[in-house]
Amino acid sequence: MRWKLVKWFELLGQANWVDYGGDFESDTTFEAGGTFLFLKDKIGVGARFETGDSDTARAYFRWNFGR
């Protein structure tokens, strides 16, 4: 889910559950992140953290060429 808390900040939250069946165990991962937006949402800078079998942190830059 994404929430735009204020005009220039967006929050992201996500949960994933996988059940492979058979001999495999089910697995659940959680992800949280935030994005700061600039120039009327055309440019964004953010970070995300995912926890599960292996913890992962990401930083990213995004842009939108649309209207």
Secondary structure, 3 states (H helix, E strand, C coil): CEEEEECCEEEEEEEEEECCCCCCCCEEEEEEEEEEEECCCCEEEEEEEEECCCCEEEEEEEECCCC
